[in-house]
Amino acid sequence: MKTTPEDADRIRVVVVDDHTVMRAGVVALLAPEPCIAIVGEADNGREAVELVASLRPDVALIDLRMPVMDGVAATAEIVAGPAATRVLILTTYDTDVEIERAVEAGAIGYLLKDTTREQLVAAIRSAARGETVLAPRVAERLVARMRQPDPVVLTARELDVLSAVADGLSNSDIGKRLVIAEATVKTHLLRVFAKLDVSDRTHAVVIALERGLLVRPERG
């Protein structure tokens, strides 16, 4: 695809998608937009990297799952390369894993393929300015993950002690079961209390069960 002199005043975009019909649809969607110039197309990540190195577009609109090299790998190479191209992911996948991989690779934005023309154009403009762009559903998932408490990790010994507490054993009996000093049992319990943000044995067991740290014994 050849560039023209007037492209210099427009946002230069390459479209990367292994599905020919989808790629053609995106190009057709953006072609009428006066501020955008489609300067190249590719159907896999490797071609995308080479295209960006050659054309140095402002924005690369890239799908995630493609042959030869996927969108995440292509994003990482483009971002690490000399071109100042911004990578905007356009995909059907909205799982946490896919989103995190793309963002960690350096994508400036993440859109879903149900995006409207107006939203896509606005996203390309924002990406060209260096602004992060996220589809509303993607943003909601990221916010939800950020609001989740950090997972509590108990050591094997702390779990042994807490399991014994759940069995109704006293500190002395726990020490005998695990062959450790009673003072050591207390130390482990204090660490468990701190990690679970509780102040007594009963709540420690309840919270541990709720979070799946302890498994309720099956009753016959």
CORBEL-V882992 format. One record per residue. N is the residue number from 1. RES is the residue in one small letter. PHI is phi in radians with two decimals (none if undefined). Layout:
n:N res:RES phi:PHI
n:N res:RES phi:PHI
This chain:
n:1 res:m phi:none
n:2 res:k phi:-1.50
n:3 res:t phi:-1.67
n:4 res:t phi:-2.13
n:5 res:p phi:-0.98
n:6 res:e phi:-1.21
n:7 res:d phi:-1.11
n:8 res:a phi:-1.08
n:9 res:d phi:-1.66
n:10 res:r phi:-2.07
n:11 res:i phi:-1.37
n:12 res:r phi:-1.51
n:13 res:v phi:-2.20
n:14 res:v phi:-1.97
n:15 res:v phi:-1.97
n:16 res:v phi:-2.18
n:17 res:d phi:-2.81
n:18 res:d phi:-1.36
n:19 res:h phi:-1.57
n:20 res:t phi:-1.01
n:21 res:v phi:-1.14
n:22 res:m phi:-1.11
n:23 res:r phi:-1.09
n:24 res:a phi:-1.10
n:25 res:g phi:-1.15
n:26 res:v phi:-1.14
n:27 res:v phi:-1.07
n:28 res:a phi:-1.12
n:29 res:l phi:-1.17
n:30 res:l phi:-1.60
n:31 res:a phi:-0.94
n:32 res:p phi:-1.26
n:33 res:e phi:-1.29
n:34 res:p phi:-1.15
n:35 res:c phi:-1.60
n:36 res:i phi:-2.14
n:37 res:a phi:-2.17
n:38 res:i phi:-1.40
n:39 res:v phi:-1.83
n:40 res:g phi:-3.00
n:41 res:e phi:-2.39
n:42 res:a phi:-2.55
n:43 res:d phi:-2.02
n:44 res:n phi:-2.75
n:45 res:g phi:-1.10
n:46 res:r phi:-1.10
n:47 res:e phi:-1.09
n:48 res:a phi:-1.09
n:49 res:v phi:-1.07
n:50 res:e phi:-1.16
n:51 res:l phi:-1.13
n:52 res:v phi:-1.14
n:53 res:a phi:-1.09
n:54 res:s phi:-1.42
n:55 res:l phi:-1.68
n:56 res:r phi:0.86
n:57 res:p phi:-1.25
n:58 res:d phi:-1.33
n:59 res:v phi:-2.38
n:60 res:a phi:-1.95
n:61 res:l phi:-1.65
n:62 res:i phi:-2.16
n:63 res:d phi:-1.36
n:64 res:l phi:-1.53
n:65 res:r phi:-1.66
n:66 res:m phi:-2.50
n:67 res:p phi:-1.31
n:68 res:v phi:1.20
n:69 res:m phi:-2.60
n:70 res:d phi:-1.37
n:71 res:g phi:-1.12
n:72 res:v phi:-1.17
n:73 res:a phi:-1.09
n:74 res:a phi:-1.12
n:75 res:t phi:-1.04
n:76 res:a phi:-1.03
n:77 res:e phi:-1.20
n:78 res:i phi:-1.13
n:79 res:v phi:-1.12
n:80 res:a phi:-1.39
n:81 res:g phi:-1.42
n:82 res:p phi:-1.31
n:83 res:a phi:-1.25
n:84 res:a phi:-1.58
n:85 res:t phi:-1.28
n:86 res:r phi:-1.58
n:87 res:v phi:-1.78
n:88 res:l phi:-2.06
n:89 res:i phi:-1.37
n:90 res:l phi:-2.27
n:91 res:t phi:-2.55
n:92 res:t phi:-1.69
n:93 res:y phi:-1.64
n:94 res:d phi:-2.22
n:95 res:t phi:-1.32
n:96 res:d phi:-1.00
n:97 res:v phi:-1.09
n:98 res:e phi:-1.10
n:99 res:i phi:-1.09
n:100 res:e phi:-1.10
n:101 res:r phi:-1.07
n:102 res:a phi:-1.17
n:103 res:v phi:-1.14
n:104 res:e phi:-1.13
n:105 res:a phi:-1.29
n:106 res:g phi:2.02
n:107 res:a phi:-1.09
n:108 res:i phi:-1.50
n:109 res:g phi:-2.72
n:110 res:y phi:-2.51
n:111 res:l phi:-2.05
n:112 res:l phi:-1.84
n:113 res:k phi:-1.29
n:114 res:d phi:-1.62
n:115 res:t phi:-1.11
n:116 res:t phi:-1.36
n:117 res:r phi:-1.02
n:118 res:e phi:-1.07
n:119 res:q phi:-1.17
n:120 res:l phi:-1.15
n:121 res:v phi:-1.09
n:122 res:a phi:-1.09
n:123 res:a phi:-1.16
n:124 res:i phi:-1.12
n:125 res:r phi:-1.08
n:126 res:s phi:-1.12
n:127 res:a phi:-1.06
n:128 res:a phi:-1.10
n:129 res:r phi:-1.48
n:130 res:g phi:1.52
n:131 res:e phi:-1.71
n:132 res:t phi:-1.19
n:133 res:v phi:-2.25
n:134 res:l phi:-2.32
n:135 res:a phi:-1.06
n:136 res:p phi:-0.89
n:137 res:r phi:-1.15
n:138 res:v phi:-1.20
n:139 res:a phi:-1.06
n:140 res:e phi:-1.08
n:141 res:r phi:-1.14
n:142 res:l phi:-1.15
n:143 res:v phi:-1.10
n:144 res:a phi:-1.07
n:145 res:r phi:-1.17
n:146 res:m phi:-1.15
n:147 res:r phi:-1.44
n:148 res:q phi:-1.24
n:149 res:p phi:-1.14
n:150 res:d phi:-1.06
n:151 res:p phi:-1.10
n:152 res:v phi:-1.49
n:153 res:v phi:-2.05
n:154 res:l phi:-1.77
n:155 res:t phi:-1.23
n:156 res:a phi:-1.04
n:157 res:r phi:-1.20
n:158 res:e phi:-1.10
n:159 res:l phi:-1.18
n:160 res:d phi:-1.05
n:161 res:v phi:-1.14
n:162 res:l phi:-1.16
n:163 res:s phi:-1.11
n:164 res:a phi:-1.18
n:165 res:v phi:-1.09
n:166 res:a phi:-1.09
n:167 res:d phi:-1.40
n:168 res:g phi:1.55
n:169 res:l phi:-1.40
n:170 res:s phi:-1.40
n:171 res:n phi:-1.02
n:172 res:s phi:-1.12
n:173 res:d phi:-1.20
n:174 res:i phi:-1.10
n:175 res:g phi:-1.03
n:176 res:k phi:-1.18
n:177 res:r phi:-1.10
n:178 res:l phi:-1.64
n:179 res:v phi:1.00
n:180 res:i phi:-2.38
n:181 res:a phi:-1.20
n:182 res:e phi:-1.07
n:183 res:a phi:-1.10
n:184 res:t phi:-1.19
n:185 res:v phi:-1.03
n:186 res:k phi:-1.08
n:187 res:t phi:-1.09
n:188 res:h phi:-1.08
n:189 res:l phi:-1.13
n:190 res:l phi:-1.08
n:191 res:r phi:-1.17
n:192 res:v phi:-1.13
n:193 res:f phi:-1.02
n:194 res:a phi:-1.15
n:195 res:k phi:-1.17
n:196 res:l phi:-1.60
n:197 res:d phi:0.99
n:198 res:v phi:-2.25
n:199 res:s phi:-2.16
n:200 res:d phi:-2.60
n:201 res:r phi:-1.11
n:202 res:t phi:-1.05
n:203 res:h phi:-1.18
n:204 res:a phi:-1.06
n:205 res:v phi:-1.16
n:206 res:v phi:-1.05
n:207 res:i phi:-1.13
n:208 res:a phi:-1.10
n:209 res:l phi:-1.19
n:210 res:e phi:-1.09
n:211 res:r phi:-1.58
n:212 res:g phi:1.35
n:213 res:l phi:-1.32
n:214 res:l phi:-2.06
n:215 res:v phi:-1.91
n:216 res:r phi:-1.12
n:217 res:p phi:-1.15
n:218 res:e phi:-1.29
n:219 res:r phi:-1.76
n:220 res:g phi:-1.38
